């Protein structure tokens, strides 16, 4: 039997890891624009312990949607964590399941998983085919 004409659209076991400054900032399911053949990147991971995911404020020229969801498959709103996420230098505290829209040009981060009482899903969708970031020294200017 010949290979399926559409099998190329199924990305099987898309495992990935990202490191920055010698630290693993992401490890989980990852789909790159090249793998997905689209202008989109997707990162999916389960967070089980408190940690700083991304410490430095930065800007992108593309939109991002970040989702923080309870990992209980029977109730994704079963959320027992505290996350600090900075947008434009302002601290946002997330204590419920939430989605965050980061428009192009808005400085964001640090992203701090301050307390993780129950595992949660961190899902990030970047609408671009090329990841580029610019570090921000003073978030008050962005």
Secondary structure by P-SEA (a helix, b strand, c coil): ccccccccccccccccccccccccccccbbbccccccccbbbbbbbbccccccccccccccbbbbbbbbbccccccccccbbbbbbcccbbbbbcccbbbbbccccccccccccccccbbbbbbbbcccbbbbbbbcccccc
